[in-house]
Amino acid sequence: MSGNPTIRPSEIGSSQSSVVADDNSAFLAKLVSVLATEFEVVATAADGKSALECIRVCQPNVVVLDLEMPRFNGIEVVKDIDQISLGPCRSDLLYRG
């Protein structure tokens, strides 16, 4: 999977929006299919830098990040998220795939 993020503009702003990032494309696809039952997955990314861009653009309620990714790992992304004003309702989930 390339580093280019996938953003779905029609879904931005939904009440339960999420951004999902993982550098393993097969795992990312599976995770998105599981999360899509409860959340509007508004964007996906294959690296931390692309994930940050998706988060800035989409302003999701939930962010799901792989702990180990290229171009910023999950922890670095969470630290940078704190610099972005996302409003009062946001959750982060880090995992090691």
C-alpha positions as CSV (number, residue, x, y, z in Angstrom):
1,M,0.0,0.0,0.0
2,S,1.4,3.4,-0.9
3,G,1.7,6.3,1.6
4,N,-1.1,8.1,0.0
5,P,-4.1,8.4,2.4
6,T,-7.6,7.5,1.4
7,I,-10.2,10.1,2.4
8,R,-13.9,9.7,1.9
9,P,-15.2,13.3,1.8
10,S,-18.9,12.3,1.8
11,E,-18.4,10.7,5.3
12,I,-16.5,13.5,7.0
13,G,-18.5,15.0,9.9
14,S,-20.4,11.9,10.8
15,S,-21.2,11.5,14.5
16,Q,-19.0,8.4,14.9
17,S,-16.2,9.0,12.4
18,S,-12.8,7.3,12.5
19,V,-9.4,7.4,10.9
20,V,-7.5,4.1,10.7
21,A,-3.8,3.7,9.9
22,D,-1.7,0.6,9.4
23,D,1.3,-0.1,7.1
24,N,0.1,-3.7,6.5
25,S,-2.5,-3.3,3.7
26,A,-4.2,-6.7,4.4
27,F,-4.6,-6.0,8.1
28,L,-5.8,-2.4,7.4
29,A,-8.5,-3.7,5.1
30,K,-9.7,-6.3,7.7
31,L,-9.6,-3.7,10.5
32,V,-11.7,-1.2,8.4
33,S,-14.3,-3.9,7.6
34,V,-14.6,-4.7,11.3
35,L,-14.8,-1.0,12.4
36,A,-17.2,-0.1,9.6
37,T,-20.0,-2.0,11.5
38,E,-19.9,0.7,14.2
39,F,-18.1,3.7,12.8
40,E,-17.9,5.7,9.6
41,V,-14.3,5.1,8.5
42,V,-13.7,8.5,6.9
43,A,-10.0,7.9,6.0
44,T,-7.2,5.3,6.0
45,A,-3.5,5.7,5.9
46,A,-0.4,3.5,5.5
47,D,2.0,5.6,7.5
48,G,2.0,8.0,10.4
49,K,2.6,11.2,8.4
50,S,-0.4,10.4,6.1
51,A,-2.4,9.5,9.2
52,L,-1.8,13.0,10.6
53,E,-2.9,14.6,7.4
54,C,-6.1,12.5,7.4
55,I,-6.8,13.5,11.0
56,R,-6.3,17.2,10.3
57,V,-8.6,17.1,7.3
58,C,-11.3,14.8,8.7
59,Q,-11.4,15.7,12.4
60,P,-12.5,12.2,13.5
61,N,-14.0,11.1,16.8
62,V,-11.9,8.0,16.9
63,V,-8.3,7.3,15.7
64,V,-7.0,3.8,15.4
65,L,-3.2,3.5,14.8
66,D,-0.7,0.8,14.4
67,L,2.1,1.3,16.9
68,E,4.9,0.6,14.4
69,M,4.5,2.5,11.1
70,P,6.9,4.3,8.8
71,R,7.1,8.1,8.7
72,F,6.0,8.5,12.4
73,N,5.0,5.6,14.6
74,G,1.7,5.5,16.5
75,I,3.0,7.2,19.6
76,E,4.5,10.1,17.6
77,V,1.2,10.5,15.8
78,V,-0.7,10.7,19.1
79,K,1.8,13.3,20.4
80,D,1.2,15.4,17.2
81,I,-2.6,14.9,17.5
82,D,-2.5,16.8,20.7
83,Q,-1.3,19.9,18.7
84,I,-4.5,19.7,16.5
85,S,-7.8,21.1,17.8
86,L,-10.2,18.1,17.4
87,G,-12.9,19.3,19.8
88,P,-14.1,17.6,23.0
89,C,-14.8,14.1,21.7
90,R,-11.8,12.1,20.6
91,S,-10.4,8.7,21.4
92,D,-7.1,7.2,20.3
93,L,-6.3,3.5,20.1
94,L,-2.8,2.2,19.6
95,Y,-2.1,-1.5,18.8
96,R,0.8,-3.6,17.7
97,G,-0.1,-5.7,14.7
